[in-house]
Amino acid sequence: MDKRILATATELFLELGYGRTTLDKVSQLSNTGKSALYGRYPDKETLFGAVVERSIQQMFADLPAIPMDRPLRERLLHVGTELAKSLLVPRCVALMRITAAEANTFVDLAGMAYRVSFDSSVQWVREALGANRSEGIAERFVEVALQPMSFQAAFGADVQAMHQRSRADAEDAILLLEAKGLLSPEQLSSV
């Protein structure tokens, strides 16, 4: 029942936006009784939060395996480009826009969406780093390679152009980490 509710709610939020989506519409289109829906999601904010969290979890569940048998530089490039692909899927961009539009009204929800997405991205980069998990490297990589892209996508920048430059953005993040002394050329070439 939860999957059906969340799938229906996701489609409605994407089609109608936050303001025009109602719990009554979700109940009707998901063939869920109002009491069952309200028992799980007492208000639209709670339902939207569940939709955002589910969408972020789905995004990370669909990521391909990290090629741990490759040098660190290649692993980071892989992670950067794959995260960018997932981030720039139209559905993710639409949810970022809705969340940003509602940020003043639902500060906690926007904060949760940001934190879950950021933390999940950082965790995936940490996995790629393997033994090179010095403090702050994964966070800085995400901040440089992915956050500007997320901001630009939310405000209507050309997604195709961002796809095309995602590898270069990941390379720039690696160069910054190297220039700051957080990663050495030896680490970047090691498996």
C-alpha positions as CSV (number, residue, x, y, z in Angstrom):
1,M,0.0,0.0,0.0
2,D,2.8,2.4,0.8
3,K,4.5,1.8,-2.6
4,R,1.2,2.6,-4.3
5,I,0.6,5.7,-2.2
6,L,4.1,7.0,-2.8
7,A,4.1,6.2,-6.5
8,T,0.8,8.0,-6.9
9,A,1.9,11.0,-4.8
10,T,5.1,11.3,-6.7
11,E,3.3,11.5,-10.0
12,L,0.9,14.1,-8.7
13,F,3.6,16.2,-7.1
14,L,5.5,16.1,-10.4
15,E,2.5,16.8,-12.5
16,L,0.6,19.3,-10.4
17,G,3.3,20.7,-8.1
18,Y,3.0,20.8,-4.3
19,G,0.3,23.4,-4.1
20,R,-2.3,21.7,-6.3
21,T,-1.7,18.1,-5.0
22,T,-4.1,17.1,-2.3
23,L,-4.3,14.1,0.0
24,D,-7.8,13.5,-1.4
25,K,-6.4,13.2,-4.9
26,V,-3.7,10.8,-3.7
27,S,-6.3,8.8,-1.9
28,Q,-8.6,8.6,-4.9
29,L,-5.9,7.8,-7.5
30,S,-4.1,5.3,-5.4
31,N,-7.3,3.5,-4.5
32,T,-6.5,3.9,-0.8
33,G,-9.1,4.8,1.8
34,K,-8.7,8.2,3.4
35,S,-8.3,6.8,6.8
36,A,-5.5,4.5,5.6
37,L,-3.8,7.3,3.9
38,Y,-4.1,9.8,6.8
39,G,-3.0,7.1,9.2
40,R,0.3,6.8,7.4
41,Y,0.7,10.4,6.2
42,P,-1.3,12.8,8.4
43,D,-0.6,15.9,6.2
44,K,0.7,16.8,2.8
45,E,4.1,17.8,4.2
46,T,4.7,14.4,5.7
47,L,3.7,12.7,2.4
48,F,5.9,15.0,0.4
49,G,8.8,14.3,2.7
50,A,8.3,10.6,2.2
51,V,8.2,11.1,-1.6
52,V,11.4,13.1,-1.5
53,E,13.2,10.6,0.7
54,R,12.0,7.6,-1.4
55,S,13.2,9.3,-4.6
56,I,16.6,10.0,-3.1
57,Q,16.9,6.4,-1.9
58,Q,15.9,5.2,-5.3
59,M,18.5,7.4,-7.0
60,F,21.3,5.9,-4.9
61,A,20.0,2.3,-5.2
62,D,20.2,2.5,-9.0
63,L,23.9,3.6,-9.1
64,P,26.3,1.1,-10.7
65,A,29.0,-0.6,-8.8
66,I,32.2,1.3,-8.1
67,P,35.1,-0.3,-10.1
68,M,37.4,-0.8,-7.1
69,D,40.0,-2.6,-9.2
70,R,40.7,0.8,-11.0
71,P,43.0,3.6,-9.8
72,L,41.5,6.1,-7.4
73,R,41.4,8.8,-10.0
74,E,39.2,6.7,-12.3
75,R,37.0,5.6,-9.4
76,L,36.4,9.3,-8.5
77,L,35.7,10.2,-12.1
78,H,33.3,7.3,-12.2
79,V,31.5,8.3,-9.1
80,G,31.3,12.0,-10.1
81,T,29.8,11.2,-13.5
82,E,27.4,8.6,-12.3
83,L,26.1,10.8,-9.4
84,A,25.7,13.6,-12.0
85,K,23.7,11.3,-14.3
86,S,21.4,10.3,-11.4
87,L,21.1,13.9,-10.1
88,L,20.1,15.2,-13.6
89,V,17.3,12.8,-14.3
90,P,14.2,14.9,-15.1
91,R,12.3,13.5,-12.1
92,C,15.1,14.4,-9.7
93,V,15.4,17.9,-11.1
94,A,11.6,18.4,-10.8
95,L,11.7,17.3,-7.2
96,M,14.6,19.6,-6.5
97,R,12.6,22.5,-7.9
98,I,9.5,21.7,-5.9
99,T,11.5,21.3,-2.7
100,A,13.3,24.6,-3.4
101,A,10.0,26.3,-4.1
102,E,8.6,25.2,-0.8
103,A,11.8,25.8,1.2
104,N,10.5,28.9,2.9
105,T,7.3,27.2,4.0
106,F,8.8,23.9,5.0
107,V,12.4,24.6,6.1
108,D,12.8,21.2,7.9
109,L,11.7,19.4,4.8
110,A,14.1,21.2,2.5
111,G,16.9,20.7,5.0
112,M,16.1,17.0,5.2
113,A,16.1,16.6,1.4
114,Y,19.4,18.4,1.2
115,R,21.0,16.5,4.0
116,V,19.9,13.0,2.8
117,S,21.1,13.7,-0.8
118,F,24.4,15.3,0.4
119,D,25.1,12.6,2.9
120,S,24.3,9.8,0.5
121,S,26.6,11.4,-2.2
122,V,29.4,11.7,0.3
123,Q,29.0,8.1,1.4
124,W,29.3,6.9,-2.2
125,V,32.4,9.0,-2.7
126,R,33.9,7.6,0.6
127,E,33.4,4.1,-0.8
128,A,35.3,5.1,-3.9
129,L,38.1,6.5,-1.8
130,G,38.7,3.2,-0.1
131,A,41.7,3.4,2.1
132,N,42.1,7.1,1.2
133,R,39.4,8.3,3.6
134,S,41.0,11.3,5.0
135,E,38.6,13.7,6.8
136,G,36.8,16.1,4.4
137,I,37.8,14.7,1.1
138,A,34.5,13.2,0.1
139,E,32.6,16.2,1.4
140,R,34.8,18.6,-0.6
141,F,34.5,16.5,-3.8
142,V,30.7,16.6,-3.6
143,E,30.7,20.3,-2.9
144,V,32.9,21.1,-5.9
145,A,31.8,18.5,-8.5
146,L,28.1,18.1,-7.8
147,Q,26.5,20.9,-5.7
148,P,26.9,23.6,-8.3
149,M,25.3,21.3,-10.9
150,S,22.4,20.6,-8.5
151,F,21.8,24.3,-8.0
152,Q,22.0,25.1,-11.7
153,A,19.6,22.2,-12.6
154,A,17.1,23.5,-10.0
155,F,17.1,26.9,-11.6
156,G,16.7,25.7,-15.2
157,A,20.2,25.4,-16.6
158,D,20.7,23.2,-19.6
159,V,20.8,19.7,-18.2
160,Q,22.3,18.2,-21.4
161,A,25.3,20.6,-21.2
162,M,25.8,19.7,-17.5
163,H,25.8,16.0,-18.5
164,Q,28.5,16.7,-21.1
165,R,30.7,18.5,-18.6
166,S,30.2,16.3,-15.6
167,R,33.4,14.4,-16.1
168,A,35.3,17.8,-16.4
169,D,33.6,18.9,-13.1
170,A,34.8,15.7,-11.4
171,E,38.3,16.2,-12.8
172,D,38.3,19.8,-11.5
173,A,37.3,18.5,-8.0
174,I,40.2,16.0,-8.1
175,L,42.6,18.8,-9.1
176,L,41.4,20.9,-6.2
177,L,41.9,18.0,-3.8
178,E,45.3,17.4,-5.2
179,A,46.3,21.1,-5.1
180,K,45.1,21.4,-1.5
181,G,47.3,18.4,-0.6
182,L,44.3,16.2,0.4
183,L,45.2,13.7,-2.3
184,S,48.6,13.0,-3.7
185,P,49.4,11.9,-7.3
186,E,50.6,8.6,-5.8
187,Q,47.2,8.0,-4.1
188,L,45.3,9.0,-7.3
189,S,47.2,6.4,-9.3
190,S,47.0,3.6,-6.8
191,V,44.4,0.9,-6.9
